[in-house]
Amino acid sequence: MLNNIVGQINSFAWGGFMIFCLVGTGLFLTIGLRAVQFRKLGYAFKLLFSKDHVGEGDITPFQALMTSLAATIGTGNIAGVAGAIALGGPGAVFWMWVTAAFGGATKYAEALLAIKYRITNEDGQKSGGPMYYIKLGMAERFGGNWSWLGWAFAFFGTFAAFGIGNMVQVNSIADSLSTSVGVPTWITGVVVAVATAAVILGGIQSIGKVTEKIVPFMAIVYVLGAMIILFKNASMIPAAFGMIFDNAFSATAVGGGLFGTVIRYGVARGVFSNEAGLGSAPIAHAASTNNDPVRQGIIGSLGSFLDTLVVCSMTALVILISGLVNIDATTGVMTITDNLSGAALTTTAFENAFPGVGGFLVSFGLIFFAFSTILGWYYYGSKCLEYIAGVRVKKIFNVVFIGLIVVGAVYKSSFVWNLSDTFNGLMAIPNLIALMALSPLVFKMTKDYEKNDLENRKVS
C-alpha cells in the first residue's frame, strides 16, 4: 500500500504537469533573459577557465561547475537516454535537447541566486542553494517568513541524496561489475564506501579537487569513444538524425500518443539527466570563490549544454546507428532487438559498433559516472541537512551516507528507488516557486551587468 501511495506521488512529481512547469519555467527565463545561455556561450567558457576570480568561497568556479556536473553526469546519461528511446522512440532525444536548451536559462538563474543569497556557516564555509534564496530572497521581495518552503526543499533534497544520489548509483556500479567481471556486490560496496569516505571527509575542497579531475577525464574518455564509433559509421549519422526529427512529432513509433510518449519521456529524461529546475546544482555553485552572481550564473548555464547536448547526444547517436532500433517504413512502428532497454541497450549498442571495446567503455563510464554522482549528491545532502539541523549533524550524516553505500550495493529495493526518485522530483516545487517569484531580480541583475559591461568596453 505504501509503495502504491509513493507511486501515485511519483507520477505527479514526474508527470505531465510538473514537466510543463519545469520546461515552462525554462522557456519563461529564456525569453526574459534574451537567451543568455546561447548569447553568452563563448563567454561562459572564457569565464570557466579564467583565473580572475578573487572572492570569498571554498572552491574555484571551475570546481563548482565540475561538482555540479559530477552529480548530473550519471546513470541518466547512459541508462536514461536508452530508456527514453525505448519508451518514447528516437524522437524523445529531440525533446531532451529542447529541455536542455531552455534548462540553460534555468541553471543560470539558479547559480546567480545561489551566489546572491549564500551565507557563511558556523564552520566558516559557504552555504547556499534554493533553501537560502527561498528563505532570504522571498522574504526580501515579499516579506514574511518563507523558511518553511526552504525547509521543504531541504527535506526532499536530504532524502533524495540517500537514494537517487547514493544507493541507486552504487547498485548500478555493483551490478555492472558483478555482470562483467564477477565481482561480488558486497566487495564493490565496501570499496566504493572507502573511496567515497576518503574524498568526502576532506570537505568540499577535497570534493572539488577530485571532481575537477575525474569529471573532465571520464566525460572526455566516454565522448571520445563515442566519437570514434560515430566516425567509423559516419555514413549512418544522417539516418540517425532523420529518425530523431521524423519521430519527434510523430505518435506512430510507440503507443500512447505524441505527448503521452515521445514528448513526455524525452522531457522527463532530459530533466532527470541535467537536473535543470530541480535545484541541486546551485548548492554547489554557492561554494564558488566567484563573488559576482551574474558571472557564476553564466558559468552555471553550461551545465545543461555539457550534460545533455554533448554527453547524452553521444549516447543517443551510437544507439541509433547500431542497428538495434528499427522503425517500419510502412507502419512507423518501432522495434528494438531483444526488447533491450536502459544500460543493456547502451552497452549492446556500443559493443556492436566497437567489438571488444564498446562494452568496456560503457562499463567504465557507468562506474565513474555513478561514483562522481555519489560525491556530488553527498555535498547536496549534507548542505540540505545543515539547513534543517545545523552543521553539528554533519558527522552523523557522514556515517549514515557511507553506510548506505554498502547497503545499496547488495540490496535493491523498488520502494527505495521509487521513494528517492519521488523526493528528487518534489525538490522542483519549492525551487520553481522561488525562481518565478525572484525572476524580476534575475532579469534586473543581468540587465545591469550587461549595461555596465558595455559602458566599461566603451571607456576602455
Sequence and secondary structure as in RCSB ss.txt:
>XXXX:A:sequence
MLNNIVGQINSFAWGGFMIFCLVGTGLFLTIGLRAVQFRKLGYAFKLLFSKDHVGEGDITPFQALMTSLAATIGT
GNIAGVAGAIALGGPGAVFWMWVTAAFGGATKYAEALLAIKYRITNEDGQKSGGPMYYIKLGMAERFGGNWSWLG
WAFAFFGTFAAFGIGNMVQVNSIADSLSTSVGVPTWITGVVVAVATAAVILGGIQSIGKVTEKIVPFMAIVYVLG
AMIILFKNASMIPAAFGMIFDNAFSATAVGGGLFGTVIRYGVARGVFSNEAGLGSAPIAHAASTNNDPVRQGIIG
SLGSFLDTLVVCSMTALVILISGLVNIDATTGVMTITDNLSGAALTTTAFENAFPGVGGFLVSFGLIFFAFSTIL
GWYYYGSKCLEYIAGVRVKKIFNVVFIGLIVVGAVYKSSFVWNLSDTFNGLMAIPNLIALMALSPLVFKMTKDYE
KNDLENRKVS
>XXXX:A:secstr
 HHHHHHHHHHHHTSHHHHHHHHHHHHHHHHHTTSHHHHTHHHHHHHHT S   SS SB HHHHHHHHHHHHSSG
GGTHHHHHHHHHH THHHHHHHHHHHHHHHHHHHHHHHHHHT EE TTS EE SHHHIIIIIHHHHH S  HHHH
HHHHHHHHHHHHIIIIIHHHHHHHHHHHHHH   HHHHHHHHHHHHHHHHTTHHHHHHHHHHHHHHHHHHHHHHH
HHHHHHHTGGGHHHHHHHHHHHHT SSSSSS IIIIIIHHHHHHHHHHH TTTS HHHHHTTBS   HHHHHHHH
THHHIIIIIIIIHHHHHHHHHTT EEE TTT  EEEGGG  HHHHHHHHHHHHSTTTHHHHHHHHHHHHHHHHHH
HHHHHHHHHHHHHH GGGHHHHHHHHHHHHHHHHH   HHHHHHHHHHHHHTHHHHHHHHHHTHHHHHHHHHHHH
HHHHHHHHH 
